[in-house]
Amino acid sequence: MSERLLRPPPPPPPTAPTATCAIRLPNWVGDVCMALPAVAVLCASRPCVVVGRGWAVDLLAGMGWTVLRLPAGTRPAAAAIRAALVPGAREGVLLTNSFGSALQFRLAGVAATGYRAHWRSWLLGQGVARPAGGHEVERFWHLASWHLQPDAAPGPPPAALNLSLAEHHQRQAAHALGQVAITGPYTVLCPLATGLAHGHSKIWPSFPLLCRGLVDAGETVISCPGPGEEAAAAAALPGAIPLPGLGLGAYAAILKGARRVVANDSGPMHLAAAVGARVIGLFGVSDPHRTSPWGAHGRVLGSATAWPTVGEVITALGSGTE
């Protein structure tokens, strides 16, 4: 074989940017899911580039949006944002509250709309007062609505988050299930959660009892631990079948195909809600009025001050109304 045939084909020439508006995604999976209606209405109104962390490129691959992975560092990120916009474009929306993200947009020459927070008002093109109370979905929606029509009262957000999955996400999920010979109904338990609420862990302490009870009753229970979570997931879910190493898109496809999902107030809970899965969100220290699973198939057990019992969760799972 000739040397010419051994060489990889040259990369395609870069295409000229077409976006006139940059949208900065939140930094957490759950927040990105809750921001989906806001991003969708913005992208439907003008050519946008959606920028955020690397995992967002995979998660949003089925949405039909231009998604840019921001490089590390303030100035490289600003340069990437600037390069993704048509020359002269200065429009942007910040779905983050950080000073650093506002600085990146300012250095990129973007006059961003964002909530006034963390001493960053002088960096914004349009600073918006954050509404008190309400669900996070409504807060993201309020900001997008204000950017599109600042003089109009925003209507309600859509009733569903509507995360669309790419075909390769479905194939990856089917392959993962096939590897462990799962062909029938299954339940996904999501026992982990990052961060604290008022200094307390957001992890429901009774996942081991729930999982063992479901497995002993003949249920197929799946866990999908992320990198470095394998040991913690195994301890929390004795008898569950692990599917480690999935990207977020494939994980979302697993959740979508589940008979039901039980999760803490966490990214996986919102990911399940985003694909329309039947999900029970377990609360004990965080506020369900602000971060409950959005949509008709989401249900909350517990409150901001008290965890649900195992019996309450099992009753909910058996009621057919989860």
Order of alpha helices (4+ residues) and beta strands (2+ residues): alpha-beta-alpha-alpha-beta-alpha-beta-alpha-beta-alpha-beta-beta-alpha-alpha-beta-beta-beta-alpha-beta-alpha-beta-alpha-beta-alpha-beta-alpha-beta-alpha
